[in-house]
Amino acid sequence: MLEARELVLRQRFERMVQEMTETRDLLARLEFSSPASAEAPKKIDLPKKAATPAGGEPGDDGPADSPARQHTLRLLRVQGALGNCRKSTQEVLGVAEAFEDIRKQLINNRIDTEEWKNRLQNGIAGPLRKIADPMFPELERRLDALQAGLDDVRKGPGLRDRAQQQADDILLAMHKVLDRMLELEDFNEAVDLLRNIIKMQDQLDEQTQRRQKQKIRELLKE
């Protein structure tokens, strides 16, 4: 049962890693370049009718590169990253608590070893708590600062890079924890060995009980 729980938790965590990768990619696509349309009027040498793109509105001189569109795109990406960050914080904390519960169950059932306890606590649950706090809150602070400086072409790239670096650090820490989760195969081998020992003990007890019953029958016959 504990083995199955850990497998489900690992699959959940793999999805979290994927979502964090997507968050990091949102930041990587954040651009602060000056609008290309700023110099467009100097280069236009066509009649007025040809200046309006098909499907565009009169007076629309390049909406895809307009400052308003660029600001909206940056804002949406940063807000998306913030939403993912807050969601991931709670999810990672939940996985940490679940692994701590698995460790307690192992101890309560007296099937724990120092190696297992160390892996679950120091290799998985402990690092997950550090990712949930302070790493994610730090990313949220950097994203808040980035959102406040979205219109600053000079400071914006630096704020973006700081947020992206924190996202990279979180991803690195998450992959290290995932590697420890993948050690479940070794854990399974140990569990299988324990199951075999228990099975052999049960068989031995059953044989002992049969012999005792046989002796009782023989004594009664006498």
C-alpha positions in Angstrom: 0.0 0.0 0.0 2.8 2.4 0.9 4.6 1.5 -2.3 1.6 2.3 -4.4 1.1 5.6 -2.6 4.7 6.6 -3.3 4.3 5.7 -7.0 1.2 8.0 -7.2 3.0 10.8 -5.5 5.9 10.5 -7.8 3.6 10.8 -10.8 2.0 13.8 -9.3 5.4 15.4 -8.7 6.5 14.7 -12.3 3.5 16.8 -13.5 4.6 19.6 -11.1 8.1 19.5 -12.7 6.5 19.8 -16.1 4.4 22.8 -15.0 7.4 24.4 -13.5 9.3 24.0 -16.8 6.4 25.7 -18.5 6.5 28.6 -16.0 10.2 29.0 -16.7 9.5 29.0 -20.5 7.0 31.8 -20.0 9.7 33.9 -18.5 12.2 33.0 -21.2 9.7 34.3 -23.9 9.3 37.7 -22.1 10.7 40.4 -24.4 11.5 44.1 -23.6 12.6 45.2 -27.1 11.4 48.5 -28.3 8.4 48.3 -30.6 9.4 47.8 -34.2 6.5 49.9 -35.3 8.0 53.0 -33.8 10.0 53.7 -37.0 7.4 52.2 -39.4 5.9 55.6 -40.5 9.3 56.7 -41.8 9.5 53.6 -44.1 5.9 53.7 -45.5 5.9 54.9 -49.0 2.5 53.5 -50.1 -0.9 55.0 -50.6 -3.2 55.2 -47.6 -5.4 52.3 -48.6 -2.5 49.9 -48.8 -1.3 51.0 -45.3 -4.2 49.2 -43.5 -3.6 45.4 -43.1 -6.3 43.1 -44.3 -8.8 42.6 -41.4 -7.3 45.5 -39.5 -9.0 48.7 -38.3 -8.3 52.1 -40.0 -5.5 53.8 -38.3 -4.0 50.5 -37.0 -0.3 50.7 -37.9 0.9 47.3 -36.6 -1.0 46.1 -33.6 1.2 43.1 -33.0 4.2 45.4 -32.3 2.3 48.2 -30.6 3.5 49.1 -27.1 0.0 48.3 -25.7 0.1 44.8 -27.2 3.6 44.2 -26.0 2.6 45.3 -22.5 -0.5 43.1 -22.5 1.6 40.1 -23.6 4.2 40.7 -20.9 1.5 41.1 -18.3 -0.3 37.9 -19.2 2.9 35.9 -19.1 4.0 37.3 -15.7 0.5 36.8 -14.3 0.5 33.2 -15.6 3.9 32.6 -14.0 2.6 34.0 -10.7 -0.5 31.8 -10.8 1.6 28.7 -11.4 4.1 29.7 -8.7 1.3 30.0 -6.0 -0.3 26.8 -7.1 2.9 24.9 -7.2 3.9 26.1 -3.7 0.8 24.4 -2.1 1.1 21.3 -4.3 4.8 20.7 -3.4 4.0 21.2 0.3 1.3 18.7 0.0 3.6 16.1 -1.5 6.2 16.8 1.3 3.5 16.1 3.9 2.4 12.9 2.1 6.0 11.5 2.1 6.4 12.4 5.8 3.2 10.3 6.4 4.7 7.4 4.5 7.8 7.6 6.7 5.6 7.5 9.8 3.7 4.5 8.6 6.9 2.6 8.0 8.0 3.4 11.5 4.6 2.4 13.0 4.7 -0.9 11.1 8.3 -1.5 12.2 9.5 -2.1 8.7 11.7 1.0 8.6 15.5 1.2 8.3 17.9 4.1 8.6 18.4 4.1 4.9 14.7 4.3 4.1 14.0 7.0 6.7 16.9 9.0 5.5 15.8 8.8 1.8 12.2 9.7 2.6 13.0 12.6 5.0 16.3 14.0 4.0 16.2 13.0 0.3 12.5 13.9 -0.4 10.3 15.4 2.2 12.9 17.8 3.6 14.1 19.2 0.2 10.4 19.5 -0.9 9.7 21.7 2.1 12.6 23.9 1.2 11.4 24.2 -2.3 7.9 25.2 -1.0 9.5 27.7 1.4 11.8 29.6 0.9 12.4 29.0 -2.8 8.9 29.5 -4.2 8.1 32.6 -2.1 11.4 34.1 -3.3 10.3 33.4 -6.9 6.9 35.1 -6.2 8.7 38.2 -4.8 10.8 38.4 -8.0 7.8 38.0 -10.2 6.0 40.7 -8.3 9.0 43.0 -8.9 9.0 42.0 -12.5 5.3 42.8 -12.9 5.8 46.2 -11.3 8.6 47.0 -13.9 7.0 45.7 -17.0 7.1 49.1 -18.7 10.7 49.8 -17.8 12.8 48.8 -20.8 16.0 49.4 -19.0 15.3 47.5 -15.7 12.8 45.0 -17.1 15.3 42.6 -18.6 17.3 42.4 -15.4 14.2 41.7 -13.3 13.2 39.0 -15.8 16.6 37.4 -15.6 16.5 37.3 -11.8 13.1 35.6 -11.9 14.2 33.2 -14.5 17.3 32.3 -12.5 15.2 31.5 -9.5 12.9 29.3 -11.6 16.0 27.5 -12.9 17.2 26.9 -9.3 13.8 25.5 -8.3 13.8 23.2 -11.3 17.3 21.9 -10.4 16.1 21.2 -6.9 13.0 19.5 -8.1 14.9 17.2 -10.4 17.2 16.2 -7.6 14.2 15.2 -5.5 12.7 13.4 -8.5 16.0 11.3 -8.7 15.5 10.2 -5.1 11.9 9.3 -5.8 13.1 7.1 -8.7 15.0 5.0 -6.2 11.7 3.4 -5.4 12.9 0.4 -7.5 15.6 -0.3 -4.9 13.0 0.2 -2.2 10.8 -2.3 -3.9 13.6 -4.9 -3.9 13.9 -4.5 -0.1 10.2 -4.7 0.3 10.0 -7.9 -1.8 12.8 -9.4 0.4 10.8 -8.5 3.5 7.7 -10.1 2.0 9.5 -13.3 1.3 10.8 -13.4 4.9 7.3 -12.9 6.2 6.0 -15.6 3.9 8.6 -18.1 5.0 7.9 -17.3 8.6 4.1 -17.9 8.0 4.9 -21.2 6.3 7.1 -22.2 9.2 4.5 -21.3 11.8 1.9 -23.3 9.8 4.2 -26.4 9.7 4.8 -26.1 13.4 1.1 -25.9 14.1 0.5 -29.0 12.0 3.1 -31.0 13.9 1.7 -29.9 17.2 -1.8 -31.1 16.2 -0.4 -34.4 15.0 1.4 -35.0 18.3 -1.8 -34.2 20.2 -3.7 -36.8 18.1 -1.0 -39.4 18.7 -1.2 -38.8 22.4 -5.0 -39.1 22.5 -4.8 -42.4 20.7 -2.5 -43.7 23.3 
